[in-house]
């Protein structure tokens, strides 16, 4: 993550109202966790589980469990990436998504 991005996050997250919002958001997310696995197994569309290799908030073990639950999904760990990879590795993330979309299109033509 770049220094500029870290500074931007710090400026946002140091605000009381931002932290309060995130606490509420995380509590809501936490409350839904027990119900999610039963939904994952019902996913039938092509799914790319794209994950940061060094995510300390949601470690790759979470990605592996998600991948195992979604039939026919694909798992791709982004090397050296951390939790906020879409912000500072946007090109890498977009490339992975485009690559998977291209493969899905080719497979649907067969």
Secondary structure, DSSP 8 states (H G I E B T S, - for coil): --HHHHHHHHHHHTSHHHHHHHHHHHHHHHHHHHHHHHHHTT--S--EEEEETT-SSS-HHHHHHHHHHSTT-EEEEETT--TTHHHH-HHHHHHHHHHHHHHHHHHHH-
